[in-house]
Amino acid sequence: MSFTFHLQQLLDLREQHTQARARELALAQQFATAAARAEEMLAAVRANSYTAMQSVAGTGPRVGELHQRGTVLALLDERLIEAGNVCRVADVEVHKAQALLAAAARDRRVLDRLRDHHADAWRSAEAAKDRLQMDEAALLQFARKQEHERGGVCRLAPP
């Protein structure tokens, strides 16, 4: 007879839940990484645009050109703010996903420990049964040997 854990289906569901949370965390991390890269790229474009505007300003550009470059810089500043907000939201989502994964793993570990405890108890009970059967067999064999040596019939033996 083998050990069966009566809550195995629940444990399997918890494992699937944990795996789903791990996948959600991976997606959240990928999104956060992509958002951070986008913000870095916007910051680089903004820095390059500002540097280009400064270099043009020294050569005496036209007012229209400076105004246009200023408008571009203002738009890039707005986009940088938006990208920063997206990064912060993505980071919050990553932290939420990490918390959900930790909770799912904790719940699964509780059931794992319960299963291990039940398995240990089952093994102990099986070992005790085996010892009892071996003791009974040894006692019966001893009683038969004693009766045989006395020339009598063993009363412990079944007819």
Protein Blocks (a to p, Z undefined) as FASTA:
>chain_A
ZZddfklmmmmmmmmmmmmmmmmmmmmmmmmmmmmmmmmmmmmmmmmmmmmmmmmmmnop
afklmmmmmmmmmmmmmmmmmmmmmmmmmmmmmmmmmmmmmmmmmmmmmmmmmmmmmmmm
mmmmmmmmmmmmmmmmmmmmmmmmmmmmnopacfkbcZZ
